[in-house]
Amino acid sequence: MAVSKWMPLGTVLKMHALNYPNNLGCQDKYKSFTFKEWNERACRLANALTGLGAGYGERVAIIAYNRVEWMEIYAACAKGGQIAVPVMFRLAPPEIEYIINHSESKVFIVEEPFLEKVNEVREKLPTVPQDNFIYLGEGKAPAGYVHYEELLKKASPAEPDVMVDAADPWTIMYTSGTTGRPKGVVRTHESYVAQYLLSNVNMGVKPTDKPLMVMPMCHVNSVFYSFPYTYISAPVAVYNVISFDPEDLLKTIAAYKVTFTSLVPTHYVMILSLPEGVKHKYDVSSIRQLLISSAPAREDLKLAVMEFFKSAELWEAYGSTEAGLITYLRPEDQFRKLGSIGKEIFGIDRIKLLDEKGDEVPDGEVGELYTRSPNAFKEYWKDPKKTREAFRGEWCTVGDMAKRDPDGYYYLVDRKANMIISGGENIYPSEVEAVVAKHPKVKDVAVIGVPDPKWGEMVKAVVVLREGCGAAEELAKEIMDFCKGKIADFKRPRAVDFISDEEMPRTPTGKILHRKLREMYGQR
């Protein structure tokens, strides 16, 4: 395997296997691998994938809960030049079908709990040969699947003879789109390595750290915050608990002496809601850094987190799958600049806030947030139009609107237009509206986020019924049930309200004003 510039993960892992062969490289609650073992397994997988016809540049899709194999799958793709396509485990079968077909994946690695979902659409996935469905789980592989471990055993442990360049894509991560279809965000090795170096410089990551990845490994958050530690030879633990258990997390932190983890506000709320006797049963003094991301956190929550995790610095991060990490609100600014997303991280060019003409707005005024940095994405997969819309030259945007104060701190005003953030998950109303609108009694629908004490926001559908369909509690439940299996469960409406066509706020051209609806229902 030739060494390319920027040292992609595959090269870094090979060097660690040579220099620190017996050091712990990665683990979950049930398995652990030294750097030597991790490197060999990644080589075997990369070679096995190539043997299946999914070599350099081909897409490899994965659907699985958190487990240590994610670390070797990403590493294998880094070594063999394959492009990893993580599939969000909460998606419904039609959504999975779209991602596999749009990415033209040639291999699909499927964990046992998702066999039923995948089998439902398996015959509709023409780019995946029948022999290229890989079973990830315990026991014998079911009919039509090759066992992941058997695949590795038969493959060569030699370093793949592939030149992986910094500009090569490493992942395609699908994000929800405002048009109702997910967009495939293509990120290169160079963009990730830049991300890791900037994270390490800004947060002061140490080889003695012990990070724990709680966020899903199919999310960019965990890919952003796991491998920076690998680059400096620190071990990474993957938290493989299917349903978040706050007490078990505290127990795991104490057992592993965890020094860092990234959580969404909902996680912190659940931890702090534990009985006092349970919370203080575990020693969490090893934690030196905590990250809050994916959703804004209230002042009272921050205070409670800092009071409980007394040894920890509290950081907030703002970024996106496309633009990478953009700002940090550092520990010393948590209350001095409450509500801010912080300042640019060290290493990116800077932030521009632009008006509709492309001119920079002065401090205090709202503009669309653009960044220019080495950790930005390359393009949207097979979507040149959306790619063009995301860039002004080298400057990248995801459509967030923000303002800057005289001290240089930024504040988000709107999050990707009408996006809903529930439990740290991004939900675009258009996706949900497209499903609700198919109900035969629905004439028109708008979906908004409304406040929820646990999840931050809850999905509410505001419906105009067809003539002759009377609004009733039973009909609201019928519409909510109608969405089951058509979209991911976390996207489904948890409440349905009915209003008349005349009451639905619209522009002169008939477009629904989501902003007005949010005002009507007490949100933002």
N, C-alpha and C positions, 0 to 999 in steps of 0.2 A: 504494500500500500504506500503510494507516494505521499509526501507531506506537502500540503498546499498552504498558501498564505492564510493568515487569520486562525490557523489551528482549529479546524472543526472538532466537534466533540469526539468523533471516532479516533482522531489522532491523539487528543488529550488522554483518552481512556487507555490507548495503547501505551503511552508514556508512563501513566500511573501503574499499569500492570507490570512494567519493567522496573520502575523505581520503588513502588510500594506494593508488591504483589500480595502480601498477606494482610494489608490494611483493609478494614471494612470499607466497601464501596457503596453499597446500597442494601436496603432491607425493607421488609414490611413486618407485620406482627407474627408472620409464620415462617418466613424464609429470609436468608441473608446471603450476600455474595461478597467475597473479597474483590479487590480490583482485578486480580488475575482471573478469577472465576467469571466476573461480570464481562470482562473483555472477551474471554473465550466464547461465552454464550452469545454475545453480540456478533462476533465473527461467524459463528455457526448459523445464526439466524439470517444474517446478511447473505451468506452463501446459499442457504436453503431457499431464500426468496428468489435469488437469481436463478436457481435451478428450477423454480416454478414458472419461469418466464417473466418474473417481476424484478428485473435488474435495474441498472442505473436509469434514473429518471421516471421509473414506473411508480404508480401509486399503490400504497398498501393501507387498507382501511382497518381500523380497530374499534371494536365496541366492547367495553369492559368497565367494571367498577375499579376503584383504586386497588392496585396490587403491584408488587415490585417488578413484574414483567413489563410494565410500561417503560421502566427505565432502560431495559435492554432492547425493547422494540425501537424506541427513539434512537438509542445508540447504534443499533444494527442499521437503521436507515442512514445514519450519519456516516457509517463505514462503507456501505454498499452503494450510496448515492440514490437510494430509493426516497420517495416522498411519503411521509406519514400523513394519513388522513384520519385524525381522531373523530369518532362519531359520538356525540353526546348520548349517554345511556338513557336519558329520559325521553328521547324522541319516539314518536309513533312510527309504525311500519312504513306508511307512505313517505314520511320525512327521511327515514333511513334509505329507502329506495331512491329518492331524489339525489341524495348526497353521493351514494355509490355510483350511480349512473352519470351524474354530472362530472364527478372526478375521474370517471373511467378507471376505477380501481381494478387491479388485476388479482389481488389477494384480499381476502376478508378474514381477519382474526376475530373470532367470536367467543366471548366468555359464556359459560354454561347458562347463566340466568337469561340470556338474550337469544337463545336458540329459537324459541317460539316466535319471537318478533321477526327474526331474520328468515326463518323458514316460511313465514307468511308471504314474503316478497322474493324469496330466493329465485324463483323462476323468472322474475322480472329484472334480473341483474345480468345482462348479457356479457358485460366485460369481465366478469369473474368466472373463469373456467370451473367446471364442477369439481375438479380435483384441488382447487385452490381455496376451499373453505377450511379454515384452521380452527380446531377446537381448543379452547383454553379453559382447562378445568381439571377436576380430579376424576379418577376412574377412566374407563374405556371411552374412546371417542364414539359418538353416535354415528349411525350410518350416514354416509355422505360427507364426513369430516375427517381430516387428518389431525392426529393429536399433536399439539404444539411441542411437547417434550420428545415425541418420537421423531418429529421433523428435525429438531436440534441434534439428536443422537446420531442421525444418519449423515449430517452435514460436516463439512471440513471445518476444523478450528483455525485454519490459516487466515491471516489477514487478507481481506479481499483485495485483489489486484485492480483497484479502481482509484482514479484521481478525482477526489471530491474537491471542487473549487469553491471558494468563498461565495461566488455568485450563484451557485446552484441552490435550488429550492430544497428545503428540509421538511417543511410542513405545509399542508393546506388545511387551515382551520375554518370551519364554516360558521359564520355569524348570521343571525337573523337579519333579513333585509326589509327595508321599508316598502318594497314592492310586493312583499309576501313570500318571496323565495330567498333562501339563504345564499349568501355570497361566500365564495371560497377565497380566503385570504392567504396569498402565497407569501411565505416568509423564507428568506435565504439563510444559509449558515452565517454569513457575514452579519446580518441583522441581529441574529441571536447572540453571536459572540460579542458584538458591540453592546448589546443589552446586558450581558453578564459582566463585562468589564465595568460598565457604568454602575451597575448595581453594587459591585464589590467596592468600587471607589467611594460611592456615595454613602453606603451603609456600614462600611468597615467590616466586611465579612472576614472571618478568621478560619484557618485550617482546623482549629480545635472546636469549631461550632458543630452543633448537631441539629440540623433543621428537620422539621416534620411537615410533610406535604398533606394537608387536610383537604384542600380544595381539589376537585376532580382533576385527575391527570389528563383528561381530554380537554381541559380548559387551558388557555394560554397562561393564566395566573401561575399554575403549578410548573409549567414549562419555563416560565420566566424566573421563578424563585427556587427551583431545584438545582438545575445545572450550574448556576454560578458557584455553588459550593463544590460541585464536582471539579470545576476548573482549578480549585485551589486544594484539591485532594481531601476535602471534608466528606464524611459519610452522609448520605441522604436517606431518610426514612419516609416511606409511603404509608399513610394511615388508611388501612383497608377495613374500614367499618362502613357498612352499606348505609345505614340510617344514623345520622349524627347523634351521638350519645355524649352529652356534655361531661358526665361523670367519668366515662371511660376515657375521654380525652385527657382529663386531669390525671387520671391514673397512668396513662401512657406517657405524658409529659414527665411525671415523677420517675417512672421506671427507666425511661431512656435518657433522662437528664437533658431534655430538649432545650435548645437555646433560642430557637426562632420558629415561628409559624405565622402563616397568613390566614386570616379569617374574615368573614363578612360580618357586619353588625349583628345579624340574626344569631350567629354562633355565640358571640359575646353575650347577648341577651340571655340565651339559654344557659350558658355557664353561670352567669350571675344570678339566675333565678333558682339555682339549686339551693336546697336547705343549707343553712350555715354549717351544720355538722358535717355535711357531705363535702362542701367546698373546701373546708379547712382540714380534711382528712389526708390530703395529698400535698407533698412538698413540691411547689412549682417555682422555687427560688432559682432554678437553673436558667429560666427564661431571661434573656437579656435584651431581646428585641421582639416586638409584636407589630404586625402590620394590619391595618384596617383598610380594606379596599372594596371595590365593586359597588359600593353604595355609601351615601353620606352618613356620618355618625353624629348623634346629638351630644351636647355638652355633658349631660348627666351620665350618659353611657361612658364617655371617655373618662370622666372622673371615677366612675365605679371600676372600670378596667384598671386604671392606674393604682387605685387603692388596693385592689385584690392582687394584681401582679406587681408587687412593690419593687422588684428588682429589674423590671423591664422598661426599656425605652418604647414609647408609643409613636409609630410612624403611620402616616396616611399616604397613599399613592394614587395618582391619577394617570391613566393611560388607556390604551385600547389595543385590541388584537392587531389592528392595522398600524398604528403609529408607535406602538411600544410604550415604554415608560416615559412619561413627559415631565411630571412634577412630583415632588415630595413635600408634604407638610411635616417638617422635622419636629422632634420631641419638644424642643424649646418654644415652638410656635403654636402648640396645640390649643392654647386658650387665648394667647395674644392675638391670634388670627383665626378665631373660630369661624367655621363656615368656608374657609379658604381651602383650595386644593394645593396651596403652597407656591413655591417658585420652581423654575426650570431646574431639572437635575443637572449636575455638572456633567458636561460632555456633549449635550445637544447644542445646536447652534443658538436658537432662541425661539420664543413664541411670537407669532404675529396675530393680532386680532384685526380682521379685515371686514369692511362693510361690503355691500353688494357690488360696488364698483371696483373692489380690490384694493381700496385705500385703507391704511391703518387708522384705527379709531383712537382718540385720546383716552387717557386714564378716566375711568368712571363710566365710559360708554361701552355698549355691548357690541361685540363683533364675533365673527366666526373664527374659531381657534385653528390656526395653522402652525405646524412645526417643521423644521428641517433638521434631520438627525440621521446618524448611521444606523439606527435601530428601527427604521420605518420599513413597512412591507414593500414588496416588489410590485404586485398587481393583484387584481381580482381574477381568479381562474376563469378563463374563457369569457371574460366580460370587459372588453376594451372600453366600452362606453362608461361603465361605472368607475373604471380605473382612471379615465380622463377626468371624471367629475371629482375624484378624490385628490387630485394634484393641481397645483398651480406651479408649473416648473418642477422644482425639487421640493416644494412645500406641500405637506400632506395634511388633510383634514378628514374627520369623520362626521362633521356637521354639528359639533358641539358649539354652543354659544356661550361666551364668557366675557368678563370684564376684569380690568386690572386696577388695583388701588395705587396710590402714589408711592408706596413702598415696594412695588413690584410683585405683589402677591395676586394670584388669580382666583376668580370665583366663577363657578359654573352657573349659568342662568337657566339654561334648558339642556336636557340630556338627550342628545340625538333626537331633537324635535320632540316627539311624543312618546319616547320609549318609557316603558314601565320597568322598574327594577324590584323584583320580588325575591327575597332571600338571596340576593346577590346574583340572580339570574336575569339576563336582559330579555325583555319581551316586547316585541313590536306589535302595536295594535292591529296593523294591517293583516298580519298572519292570523290572528284570532278572528278578526272581522270576516275574513274570507271563508272561514268555516261556519260561523254563526249565520252568515248570509245565505247559506245553503238550506237552512231550515225552511220548510214550506210556508210557515206562518210569519216569517220575518220579511218585512218590506225594506227596512234599512237598519243599520247598526253602526254604532261607534263604540270603541273600547278604550277605556281610560284606566289609570291606576288611582286607587283611593287609599288613604292611610290605613295601615294595619299595624297593630302594636308589636306583633311578632315578626312578620315578614317584611316590614317596611312599607310595602305597597301590596294591594290586592287587586286582581283583575276584575273590573266591573264592565259588563256589557249594557249599553244604553240602547234600547230597541224600539223601533217604530214597527208596529204590527200591520199586517195586511188587513184590509177592510173586512169586518165581520169576525175578527179574532179578538175576543175579549181578554184583557190582561187578568191574570190570576196567578196565585202562588204556584199552582201546579204547572202552569205554562213556563214559569221561570225555571223550575226544576227540569222540565222537559228539554228546554234549550241547553241547560248546563250538561245534562246527560247526553244530549245529541253530539256534543263535542268529544266525548270519550272515544279514544282510539284514533281520532282524526288528527289531533295535535298532541304534543307532549302534555302530560298531566299538569305540570306547573304553569302552563300557559292557559289552561281552561278557565273560563269565568267562574268566579266564586260567588258572584251576585249578578242579578239581572234586573234592571229597572226599565219600565215602559213609559214612553212619552209620546205625544202626538207629533205628527209630521210638522205642524206649525211651531212646536216648542223646540225642535231640533235646531240648534244654532248653525247657521251656514253663511258662507260668503255670498256675494251677489251672483257668483257663477254656480252656486249650489254645493260647494265643497263644505263638508262638516268642519266646524271649528272645535277641535279637541280642547283647545285652551279654554274656551268658554264653558265647555262641559265640565272641565276640571274645577273651574270657579263655581259652577252651580252645585257641585258635589263636595265642595270644601277642600279641594286639593290644589295647592300651588296657586 
